[in-house]
Amino acid sequence: MSRSVMRFVPHTIRHEPEAAVTFEAFCTAPGCDETSGSQEAQDTAQDWCLRHTGRTGHDLFRRVVTDHARVTRDE
Ligand SMILES: [Zn+2]
């Protein structure tokens, strides 16, 4: 029988404010694969939704916001 020793080192994860946050909207209408693309400003993604609804009548969007997180070793 072999034995392994696993040492637990505590870490903390938190939002990294220096890295980009992105916003993207996906149209959920059946058969429509259009998206806003990844945007750095929330307004840009929302404006895309408004224009898409005006052009197509599609009115429901899945929205995705991404951020970056950094893990640091606790002192
Ligand atoms: Zn659509």
PDB file of the backbone (N, CA, C, O) and the ligand in Angstrom, with CONECT records:
HET     ZN  A 101       1
ATOM      1  N   MET A   1       0.841  -1.194   0.000  1.00  0.00           N
ATOM      2  CA  MET A   1       0.000   0.000   0.000  1.00  0.00           C
ATOM      3  C   MET A   1       0.880   1.250   0.000  1.00  0.00           C
ATOM      4  O   MET A   1       1.831   1.351   0.775  1.00  0.00           O
ATOM      5  N   SER A   2       0.555   2.190  -0.869  1.00  0.00           N
ATOM      6  CA  SER A   2       1.332   3.431  -0.891  1.00  0.00           C
ATOM      7  C   SER A   2       0.558   4.528  -0.171  1.00  0.00           C
ATOM      8  O   SER A   2      -0.670   4.524  -0.086  1.00  0.00           O
ATOM      9  N   ARG A   3       1.311   5.422   0.317  1.00  0.00           N
ATOM     10  CA  ARG A   3       0.718   6.542   1.033  1.00  0.00           C
ATOM     11  C   ARG A   3       1.179   7.847   0.417  1.00  0.00           C
ATOM     12  O   ARG A   3       2.343   7.979   0.039  1.00  0.00           O
ATOM     13  N   SER A   4       0.289   8.802   0.311  1.00  0.00           N
ATOM     14  CA  SER A   4       0.714  10.135  -0.118  1.00  0.00           C
ATOM     15  C   SER A   4       0.299  11.134   0.951  1.00  0.00           C
ATOM     16  O   SER A   4      -0.719  10.978   1.625  1.00  0.00           O
ATOM     17  N   VAL A   5       1.102  12.136   1.075  1.00  0.00           N
ATOM     18  CA  VAL A   5       0.798  13.192   2.028  1.00  0.00           C
ATOM     19  C   VAL A   5       0.414  14.426   1.227  1.00  0.00           C
ATOM     20  O   VAL A   5       1.194  14.898   0.400  1.00  0.00           O
ATOM     21  N   MET A   6      -0.765  14.942   1.461  1.00  0.00           N
ATOM     22  CA  MET A   6      -1.198  16.162   0.765  1.00  0.00           C
ATOM     23  C   MET A   6      -1.217  17.295   1.776  1.00  0.00           C
ATOM     24  O   MET A   6      -1.899  17.245   2.800  1.00  0.00           O
ATOM     25  N   ARG A   7      -0.450  18.303   1.452  1.00  0.00           N
ATOM     26  CA  ARG A   7      -0.360  19.441   2.360  1.00  0.00           C
ATOM     27  C   ARG A   7      -1.340  20.512   1.887  1.00  0.00           C
ATOM     28  O   ARG A   7      -1.304  20.911   0.723  1.00  0.00           O
ATOM     29  N   PHE A   8      -2.195  20.970   2.759  1.00  0.00           N
ATOM     30  CA  PHE A   8      -3.178  21.989   2.406  1.00  0.00           C
ATOM     31  C   PHE A   8      -2.573  23.378   2.603  1.00  0.00           C
ATOM     32  O   PHE A   8      -2.138  23.731   3.699  1.00  0.00           O
ATOM     33  N   VAL A   9      -2.554  24.145   1.538  1.00  0.00           N
ATOM     34  CA  VAL A   9      -2.060  25.519   1.614  1.00  0.00           C
ATOM     35  C   VAL A   9      -3.242  26.447   1.339  1.00  0.00           C
ATOM     36  O   VAL A   9      -3.826  26.401   0.257  1.00  0.00           O
ATOM     37  N   PRO A  10      -3.595  27.281   2.304  1.00  0.00           N
ATOM     38  CA  PRO A  10      -4.771  28.137   2.092  1.00  0.00           C
ATOM     39  C   PRO A  10      -4.534  29.247   1.065  1.00  0.00           C
ATOM     40  O   PRO A  10      -3.496  29.909   1.066  1.00  0.00           O
ATOM     41  N   HIS A  11      -5.514  29.427   0.201  1.00  0.00           N
ATOM     42  CA  HIS A  11      -5.474  30.461  -0.827  1.00  0.00           C
ATOM     43  C   HIS A  11      -6.780  31.249  -0.780  1.00  0.00           C
ATOM     44  O   HIS A  11      -7.781  30.798  -0.224  1.00  0.00           O
ATOM     45  N   THR A  12      -6.743  32.425  -1.374  1.00  0.00           N
ATOM     46  CA  THR A  12      -7.941  33.256  -1.469  1.00  0.00           C
ATOM     47  C   THR A  12      -8.123  33.652  -2.933  1.00  0.00           C
ATOM     48  O   THR A  12      -7.150  33.938  -3.631  1.00  0.00           O
ATOM     49  N   ILE A  13      -9.381  33.669  -3.395  1.00  0.00           N
ATOM     50  CA  ILE A  13      -9.680  34.101  -4.758  1.00  0.00           C
ATOM     51  C   ILE A  13     -10.529  35.355  -4.694  1.00  0.00           C
ATOM     52  O   ILE A  13     -11.486  35.435  -3.923  1.00  0.00           O
ATOM     53  N   ARG A  14     -10.164  36.350  -5.526  1.00  0.00           N
ATOM     54  CA  ARG A  14     -10.962  37.575  -5.557  1.00  0.00           C
ATOM     55  C   ARG A  14     -10.929  38.205  -6.953  1.00  0.00           C
ATOM     56  O   ARG A  14     -10.030  37.952  -7.754  1.00  0.00           O
ATOM     57  N   HIS A  15     -11.927  39.018  -7.204  1.00  0.00           N
ATOM     58  CA  HIS A  15     -12.040  39.770  -8.455  1.00  0.00           C
ATOM     59  C   HIS A  15     -10.768  40.587  -8.672  1.00  0.00           C
ATOM     60  O   HIS A  15     -10.265  41.225  -7.748  1.00  0.00           O
ATOM     61  N   GLU A  16     -10.245  40.561  -9.921  1.00  0.00           N
ATOM     62  CA  GLU A  16      -9.042  41.327 -10.254  1.00  0.00           C
ATOM     63  C   GLU A  16      -9.451  42.621 -10.971  1.00  0.00           C
ATOM     64  O   GLU A  16      -9.820  42.584 -12.145  1.00  0.00           O
ATOM     65  N   PRO A  17      -9.390  43.759 -10.277  1.00  0.00           N
ATOM     66  CA  PRO A  17      -9.883  45.005 -10.876  1.00  0.00           C
ATOM     67  C   PRO A  17      -9.026  45.515 -12.037  1.00  0.00           C
ATOM     68  O   PRO A  17      -9.503  46.327 -12.831  1.00  0.00           O
ATOM     69  N   GLU A  18      -7.784  45.065 -12.156  1.00  0.00           N
ATOM     70  CA  GLU A  18      -6.913  45.541 -13.234  1.00  0.00           C
ATOM     71  C   GLU A  18      -7.234  44.871 -14.573  1.00  0.00           C
ATOM     72  O   GLU A  18      -6.818  45.367 -15.620  1.00  0.00           O
ATOM     73  N   ALA A  19      -7.956  43.767 -14.557  1.00  0.00           N
ATOM     74  CA  ALA A  19      -8.244  43.032 -15.792  1.00  0.00           C
ATOM     75  C   ALA A  19      -9.644  43.372 -16.299  1.00  0.00           C
ATOM     76  O   ALA A  19     -10.490  43.860 -15.549  1.00  0.00           O
ATOM     77  N   ALA A  20      -9.869  43.107 -17.570  1.00  0.00           N
ATOM     78  CA  ALA A  20     -11.103  43.535 -18.235  1.00  0.00           C
ATOM     79  C   ALA A  20     -12.331  42.773 -17.732  1.00  0.00           C
ATOM     80  O   ALA A  20     -12.254  41.597 -17.375  1.00  0.00           O
ATOM     81  N   VAL A  21     -13.462  43.477 -17.714  1.00  0.00           N
ATOM     82  CA  VAL A  21     -14.784  42.875 -17.557  1.00  0.00           C
ATOM     83  C   VAL A  21     -15.428  42.948 -18.927  1.00  0.00           C
ATOM     84  O   VAL A  21     -15.356  43.987 -19.584  1.00  0.00           O
ATOM     85  N   THR A  22     -16.059  41.862 -19.377  1.00  0.00           N
ATOM     86  CA  THR A  22     -16.685  41.878 -20.695  1.00  0.00           C
ATOM     87  C   THR A  22     -18.172  41.564 -20.584  1.00  0.00           C
ATOM     88  O   THR A  22     -18.623  40.895 -19.654  1.00  0.00           O
ATOM     89  N   PHE A  23     -18.918  42.069 -21.565  1.00  0.00           N
ATOM     90  CA  PHE A  23     -20.368  41.912 -21.616  1.00  0.00           C
ATOM     91  C   PHE A  23     -20.729  41.356 -22.985  1.00  0.00           C
ATOM     92  O   PHE A  23     -20.214  41.816 -24.004  1.00  0.00           O
ATOM     93  N   GLU A  24     -21.629  40.353 -23.006  1.00  0.00           N
ATOM     94  CA  GLU A  24     -22.059  39.796 -24.282  1.00  0.00           C
ATOM     95  C   GLU A  24     -23.518  39.386 -24.170  1.00  0.00           C
ATOM     96  O   GLU A  24     -23.950  38.873 -23.138  1.00  0.00           O
ATOM     97  N   ALA A  25     -24.281  39.618 -25.246  1.00  0.00           N
ATOM     98  CA  ALA A  25     -25.694  39.241 -25.279  1.00  0.00           C
ATOM     99  C   ALA A  25     -25.910  38.262 -26.425  1.00  0.00           C
ATOM    100  O   ALA A  25     -25.350  38.418 -27.510  1.00  0.00           O
ATOM    101  N   PHE A  26     -26.728  37.257 -26.165  1.00  0.00           N
ATOM    102  CA  PHE A  26     -27.044  36.222 -27.148  1.00  0.00           C
ATOM    103  C   PHE A  26     -28.550  36.233 -27.368  1.00  0.00           C
ATOM    104  O   PHE A  26     -29.319  36.137 -26.412  1.00  0.00           O
ATOM    105  N   CYS A  27     -28.970  36.349 -28.612  1.00  0.00           N
ATOM    106  CA  CYS A  27     -30.398  36.255 -28.923  1.00  0.00           C
ATOM    107  C   CYS A  27     -30.864  34.825 -28.683  1.00  0.00           C
ATOM    108  O   CYS A  27     -30.191  33.877 -29.086  1.00  0.00           O
ATOM    109  N   THR A  28     -32.026  34.663 -28.021  1.00  0.00           N
ATOM    110  CA  THR A  28     -32.524  33.318 -27.704  1.00  0.00           C
ATOM    111  C   THR A  28     -33.639  32.869 -28.647  1.00  0.00           C
ATOM    112  O   THR A  28     -34.191  31.786 -28.458  1.00  0.00           O
ATOM    113  N   ALA A  29     -33.983  33.665 -29.652  1.00  0.00           N
ATOM    114  CA  ALA A  29     -35.052  33.261 -30.572  1.00  0.00           C
ATOM    115  C   ALA A  29     -34.643  31.993 -31.318  1.00  0.00           C
ATOM    116  O   ALA A  29     -33.497  31.867 -31.751  1.00  0.00           O
ATOM    117  N   PRO A  30     -35.576  31.055 -31.467  1.00  0.00           N
ATOM    118  CA  PRO A  30     -35.250  29.804 -32.159  1.00  0.00           C
ATOM    119  C   PRO A  30     -34.684  30.082 -33.556  1.00  0.00           C
ATOM    120  O   PRO A  30     -35.262  30.841 -34.335  1.00  0.00           O
ATOM    121  N   GLY A  31     -33.550  29.456 -33.854  1.00  0.00           N
ATOM    122  CA  GLY A  31     -32.944  29.587 -35.179  1.00  0.00           C
ATOM    123  C   GLY A  31     -32.105  30.825 -35.365  1.00  0.00           C
ATOM    124  O   GLY A  31     -31.490  30.997 -36.417  1.00  0.00           O
ATOM    125  N   CYS A  32     -32.063  31.692 -34.376  1.00  0.00           N
ATOM    126  CA  CYS A  32     -31.255  32.915 -34.497  1.00  0.00           C
ATOM    127  C   CYS A  32     -29.994  32.735 -33.656  1.00  0.00           C
ATOM    128  O   CYS A  32     -30.067  32.548 -32.441  1.00  0.00           O
ATOM    129  N   ASP A  33     -28.856  32.793 -34.307  1.00  0.00           N
ATOM    130  CA  ASP A  33     -27.590  32.587 -33.595  1.00  0.00           C
ATOM    131  C   ASP A  33     -26.831  33.887 -33.376  1.00  0.00           C
ATOM    132  O   ASP A  33     -25.640  33.858 -33.065  1.00  0.00           O
ATOM    133  N   GLU A  34     -27.492  35.018 -33.531  1.00  0.00           N
ATOM    134  CA  GLU A  34     -26.764  36.287 -33.468  1.00  0.00           C
ATOM    135  C   GLU A  34     -26.384  36.658 -32.033  1.00  0.00           C
ATOM    136  O   GLU A  34     -27.120  36.396 -31.081  1.00  0.00           O
ATOM    137  N   THR A  35     -25.212  37.275 -31.918  1.00  0.00           N
ATOM    138  CA  THR A  35     -24.740  37.756 -30.619  1.00  0.00           C
ATOM    139  C   THR A  35     -24.147  39.154 -30.787  1.00  0.00           C
ATOM    140  O   THR A  35     -23.803  39.584 -31.888  1.00  0.00           O
ATOM    141  N   SER A  36     -24.045  39.831 -29.669  1.00  0.00           N
ATOM    142  CA  SER A  36     -23.435  41.166 -29.692  1.00  0.00           C
ATOM    143  C   SER A  36     -21.923  41.083 -29.867  1.00  0.00           C
ATOM    144  O   SER A  36     -21.279  42.076 -30.206  1.00  0.00           O
ATOM    145  N   GLY A  37     -21.360  39.906 -29.637  1.00  0.00           N
ATOM    146  CA  GLY A  37     -19.913  39.798 -29.540  1.00  0.00           C
ATOM    147  C   GLY A  37     -19.475  40.306 -28.170  1.00  0.00           C
ATOM    148  O   GLY A  37     -20.243  40.967 -27.471  1.00  0.00           O
ATOM    149  N   SER A  38     -18.269  40.004 -27.802  1.00  0.00           N
ATOM    150  CA  SER A  38     -17.750  40.410 -26.501  1.00  0.00           C
ATOM    151  C   SER A  38     -17.456  41.910 -26.517  1.00  0.00           C
ATOM    152  O   SER A  38     -16.710  42.395 -27.367  1.00  0.00           O
ATOM    153  N   GLN A  39     -18.053  42.643 -25.564  1.00  0.00           N
ATOM    154  CA  GLN A  39     -17.919  44.111 -25.516  1.00  0.00           C
ATOM    155  C   GLN A  39     -17.318  44.548 -24.185  1.00  0.00           C
ATOM    156  O   GLN A  39     -17.562  43.928 -23.150  1.00  0.00           O
ATOM    157  N   GLU A  40     -16.546  45.599 -24.222  1.00  0.00           N
ATOM    158  CA  GLU A  40     -15.948  46.099 -22.977  1.00  0.00           C
ATOM    159  C   GLU A  40     -16.902  47.008 -22.204  1.00  0.00           C
ATOM    160  O   GLU A  40     -16.705  47.257 -21.015  1.00  0.00           O
ATOM    161  N   ALA A  41     -17.947  47.505 -22.895  1.00  0.00           N
ATOM    162  CA  ALA A  41     -18.910  48.384 -22.238  1.00  0.00           C
ATOM    163  C   ALA A  41     -20.294  47.735 -22.255  1.00  0.00           C
ATOM    164  O   ALA A  41     -20.743  47.226 -23.282  1.00  0.00           O
ATOM    165  N   GLN A  42     -20.959  47.763 -21.106  1.00  0.00           N
ATOM    166  CA  GLN A  42     -22.293  47.176 -21.019  1.00  0.00           C
ATOM    167  C   GLN A  42     -23.263  47.870 -21.972  1.00  0.00           C
ATOM    168  O   GLN A  42     -24.115  47.218 -22.577  1.00  0.00           O
ATOM    169  N   ASP A  43     -23.135  49.197 -22.108  1.00  0.00           N
ATOM    170  CA  ASP A  43     -24.029  49.937 -22.991  1.00  0.00           C
ATOM    171  C   ASP A  43     -23.938  49.442 -24.430  1.00  0.00           C
ATOM    172  O   ASP A  43     -24.949  49.393 -25.130  1.00  0.00           O
ATOM    173  N   THR A  44     -22.746  49.078 -24.876  1.00  0.00           N
ATOM    174  CA  THR A  44     -22.572  48.621 -26.254  1.00  0.00           C
ATOM    175  C   THR A  44     -23.352  47.326 -26.490  1.00  0.00           C
ATOM    176  O   THR A  44     -24.001  47.166 -27.524  1.00  0.00           O
ATOM    177  N   ALA A  45     -23.286  46.409 -25.529  1.00  0.00           N
ATOM    178  CA  ALA A  45     -24.026  45.149 -25.661  1.00  0.00           C
ATOM    179  C   ALA A  45     -25.532  45.408 -25.601  1.00  0.00           C
ATOM    180  O   ALA A  45     -26.301  44.793 -26.339  1.00  0.00           O
ATOM    181  N   GLN A  46     -25.948  46.316 -24.725  1.00  0.00           N
ATOM    182  CA  GLN A  46     -27.384  46.620 -24.620  1.00  0.00           C
ATOM    183  C   GLN A  46     -27.897  47.319 -25.874  1.00  0.00           C
ATOM    184  O   GLN A  46     -29.004  47.039 -26.334  1.00  0.00           O
ATOM    185  N   ASP A  47     -27.101  48.220 -26.423  1.00  0.00           N
ATOM    186  CA  ASP A  47     -27.512  48.898 -27.656  1.00  0.00           C
ATOM    187  C   ASP A  47     -27.690  47.895 -28.791  1.00  0.00           C
ATOM    188  O   ASP A  47     -28.594  48.029 -29.615  1.00  0.00           O
ATOM    189  N   TRP A  48     -26.815  46.886 -28.824  1.00  0.00           N
ATOM    190  CA  TRP A  48     -26.947  45.844 -29.849  1.00  0.00           C
ATOM    191  C   TRP A  48     -28.301  45.141 -29.705  1.00  0.00           C
ATOM    192  O   TRP A  48     -28.972  44.882 -30.704  1.00  0.00           O
ATOM    193  N   CYS A  49     -28.708  44.827 -28.452  1.00  0.00           N
ATOM    194  CA  CYS A  49     -30.003  44.171 -28.219  1.00  0.00           C
ATOM    195  C   CYS A  49     -31.153  45.034 -28.742  1.00  0.00           C
ATOM    196  O   CYS A  49     -32.069  44.541 -29.399  1.00  0.00           O
ATOM    197  N   LEU A  50     -31.085  46.321 -28.439  1.00  0.00           N
ATOM    198  CA  LEU A  50     -32.170  47.213 -28.866  1.00  0.00           C
ATOM    199  C   LEU A  50     -32.259  47.270 -30.388  1.00  0.00           C
ATOM    200  O   LEU A  50     -33.351  47.228 -30.955  1.00  0.00           O
ATOM    201  N   ARG A  51     -31.111  47.365 -31.042  1.00  0.00           N
ATOM    202  CA  ARG A  51     -31.106  47.387 -32.513  1.00  0.00           C
ATOM    203  C   ARG A  51     -31.578  46.053 -33.082  1.00  0.00           C
ATOM    204  O   ARG A  51     -32.305  46.028 -34.075  1.00  0.00           O
ATOM    205  N   HIS A  52     -31.169  44.937 -32.459  1.00  0.00           N
ATOM    206  CA  HIS A  52     -31.565  43.618 -32.954  1.00  0.00           C
ATOM    207  C   HIS A  52     -33.075  43.439 -32.845  1.00  0.00           C
ATOM    208  O   HIS A  52     -33.708  42.920 -33.764  1.00  0.00           O
ATOM    209  N   THR A  53     -33.658  43.871 -31.710  1.00  0.00           N
ATOM    210  CA  THR A  53     -35.112  43.779 -31.556  1.00  0.00           C
ATOM    211  C   THR A  53     -35.818  44.640 -32.596  1.00  0.00           C
ATOM    212  O   THR A  53     -36.816  44.220 -33.182  1.00  0.00           O
ATOM    213  N   GLY A  54     -35.301  45.841 -32.824  1.00  0.00           N
ATOM    214  CA  GLY A  54     -35.910  46.729 -33.811  1.00  0.00           C
ATOM    215  C   GLY A  54     -35.884  46.127 -35.209  1.00  0.00           C
ATOM    216  O   GLY A  54     -36.812  46.325 -35.994  1.00  0.00           O
ATOM    217  N   ARG A  55     -34.827  45.398 -35.515  1.00  0.00           N
ATOM    218  CA  ARG A  55     -34.657  44.835 -36.857  1.00  0.00           C
ATOM    219  C   ARG A  55     -35.417  43.531 -37.032  1.00  0.00           C
ATOM    220  O   ARG A  55     -35.918  43.256 -38.123  1.00  0.00           O
ATOM    221  N   THR A  56     -35.518  42.696 -35.950  1.00  0.00           N
ATOM    222  CA  THR A  56     -36.029  41.331 -36.101  1.00  0.00           C
ATOM    223  C   THR A  56     -37.305  41.049 -35.322  1.00  0.00           C
ATOM    224  O   THR A  56     -38.049  40.130 -35.667  1.00  0.00           O
ATOM    225  N   GLY A  57     -37.573  41.836 -34.264  1.00  0.00           N
ATOM    226  CA  GLY A  57     -38.682  41.534 -33.367  1.00  0.00           C
ATOM    227  C   GLY A  57     -38.296  40.554 -32.270  1.00  0.00           C
ATOM    228  O   GLY A  57     -39.089  40.294 -31.365  1.00  0.00           O
ATOM    229  N   HIS A  58     -37.080  40.004 -32.340  1.00  0.00           N
ATOM    230  CA  HIS A  58     -36.624  39.091 -31.271  1.00  0.00           C
ATOM    231  C   HIS A  58     -36.403  39.916 -30.002  1.00  0.00           C
ATOM    232  O   HIS A  58     -35.733  40.948 -30.037  1.00  0.00           O
ATOM    233  N   ASP A  59     -36.971  39.456 -28.877  1.00  0.00           N
ATOM    234  CA  ASP A  59     -36.961  40.337 -27.699  1.00  0.00           C
ATOM    235  C   ASP A  59     -36.438  39.696 -26.421  1.00  0.00           C
ATOM    236  O   ASP A  59     -36.594  40.269 -25.343  1.00  0.00           O
ATOM    237  N   LEU A  60     -35.811  38.499 -26.517  1.00  0.00           N
ATOM    238  CA  LEU A  60     -35.274  37.867 -25.312  1.00  0.00           C
ATOM    239  C   LEU A  60     -33.810  37.512 -25.541  1.00  0.00           C
ATOM    240  O   LEU A  60     -33.466  36.861 -26.527  1.00  0.00           O
ATOM    241  N   PHE A  61     -32.953  37.946 -24.623  1.00  0.00           N
ATOM    242  CA  PHE A  61     -31.509  37.780 -24.764  1.00  0.00           C
ATOM    243  C   PHE A  61     -30.932  37.137 -23.505  1.00  0.00           C
ATOM    244  O   PHE A  61     -31.353  37.420 -22.384  1.00  0.00           O
ATOM    245  N   ARG A  62     -29.957  36.265 -23.733  1.00  0.00           N
ATOM    246  CA  ARG A  62     -29.165  35.729 -22.612  1.00  0.00           C
ATOM    247  C   ARG A  62     -27.925  36.607 -22.499  1.00  0.00           C
ATOM    248  O   ARG A  62     -27.198  36.798 -23.475  1.00  0.00           O
ATOM    249  N   ARG A  63     -27.691  37.133 -21.313  1.00  0.00           N
ATOM    250  CA  ARG A  63     -26.560  38.046 -21.131  1.00  0.00           C
ATOM    251  C   ARG A  63     -25.485  37.382 -20.284  1.00  0.00           C
ATOM    252  O   ARG A  63     -25.778  36.715 -19.292  1.00  0.00           O
ATOM    253  N   VAL A  64     -24.237  37.577 -20.693  1.00  0.00           N
ATOM    254  CA  VAL A  64     -23.101  36.981 -19.994  1.00  0.00           C
ATOM    255  C   VAL A  64     -22.118  38.088 -19.643  1.00  0.00           C
ATOM    256  O   VAL A  64     -21.708  38.868 -20.502  1.00  0.00           O
ATOM    257  N   VAL A  65     -21.752  38.143 -18.381  1.00  0.00           N
ATOM    258  CA  VAL A  65     -20.731  39.076 -17.916  1.00  0.00           C
ATOM    259  C   VAL A  65     -19.560  38.246 -17.410  1.00  0.00           C
ATOM    260  O   VAL A  65     -19.745  37.320 -16.620  1.00  0.00           O
ATOM    261  N   THR A  66     -18.361  38.574 -17.864  1.00  0.00           N
ATOM    262  CA  THR A  66     -17.181  37.854 -17.384  1.00  0.00           C
ATOM    263  C   THR A  66     -16.246  38.830 -16.685  1.00  0.00           C
ATOM    264  O   THR A  66     -16.159  40.004 -17.045  1.00  0.00           O
ATOM    265  N   ASP A  67     -15.556  38.320 -15.687  1.00  0.00           N
ATOM    266  CA  ASP A  67     -14.502  39.099 -15.053  1.00  0.00           C
ATOM    267  C   ASP A  67     -13.282  38.206 -14.914  1.00  0.00           C
ATOM    268  O   ASP A  67     -13.293  37.053 -15.345  1.00  0.00           O
ATOM    269  N   HIS A  68     -12.254  38.731 -14.323  1.00  0.00           N
ATOM    270  CA  HIS A  68     -11.071  37.934 -14.029  1.00  0.00           C
ATOM    271  C   HIS A  68     -10.943  37.810 -12.516  1.00  0.00           C
ATOM    272  O   HIS A  68     -11.281  38.725 -11.765  1.00  0.00           O
ATOM    273  N   ALA A  69     -10.454  36.672 -12.098  1.00  0.00           N
ATOM    274  CA  ALA A  69     -10.235  36.442 -10.673  1.00  0.00           C
ATOM    275  C   ALA A  69      -8.784  36.032 -10.466  1.00  0.00           C
ATOM    276  O   ALA A  69      -8.208  35.297 -11.268  1.00  0.00           O
ATOM    277  N   ARG A  70      -8.209  36.519  -9.380  1.00  0.00           N
ATOM    278  CA  ARG A  70      -6.832  36.160  -9.051  1.00  0.00           C
ATOM    279  C   ARG A  70      -6.804  35.352  -7.750  1.00  0.00           C
ATOM    280  O   ARG A  70      -7.483  35.669  -6.773  1.00  0.00           O
ATOM    281  N   VAL A  71      -5.991  34.300  -7.784  1.00  0.00           N
ATOM    282  CA  VAL A  71      -5.791  33.480  -6.585  1.00  0.00           C
ATOM    283  C   VAL A  71      -4.456  33.846  -5.973  1.00  0.00           C
ATOM    284  O   VAL A  71      -3.430  33.871  -6.652  1.00  0.00           O
ATOM    285  N   THR A  72      -4.481  34.128  -4.686  1.00  0.00           N
ATOM    286  CA  THR A  72      -3.235  34.433  -3.980  1.00  0.00           C
ATOM    287  C   THR A  72      -3.103  33.500  -2.786  1.00  0.00           C
ATOM    288  O   THR A  72      -4.082  33.077  -2.171  1.00  0.00           O
ATOM    289  N   ARG A  73      -1.860  33.205  -2.492  1.00  0.00           N
ATOM    290  CA  ARG A  73      -1.578  32.352  -1.346  1.00  0.00           C
ATOM    291  C   ARG A  73      -1.688  33.192  -0.073  1.00  0.00           C
ATOM    292  O   ARG A  73      -1.121  34.281   0.019  1.00  0.00           O
ATOM    293  N   ASP A  74      -2.410  32.677   0.882  1.00  0.00           N
ATOM    294  CA  ASP A  74      -2.579  33.403   2.138  1.00  0.00           C
ATOM    295  C   ASP A  74      -1.246  33.447   2.890  1.00  0.00           C
ATOM    296  O   ASP A  74      -0.480  32.484   2.901  1.00  0.00           O
ATOM    297  N   GLU A  75      -1.000  34.595   3.515  1.00  0.00           N
ATOM    298  CA  GLU A  75       0.269  34.734   4.282  1.00  0.00           C
ATOM    299  C   GLU A  75       0.141  34.019   5.613  1.00  0.00           C
ATOM    300  O   GLU A  75       1.085  34.013   6.404  1.00  0.00           O
TER     301      GLU A  75
HETATM  302 ZN    ZN A 101     -32.396  37.168 -32.949  1.00  0.00          ZN2+
END
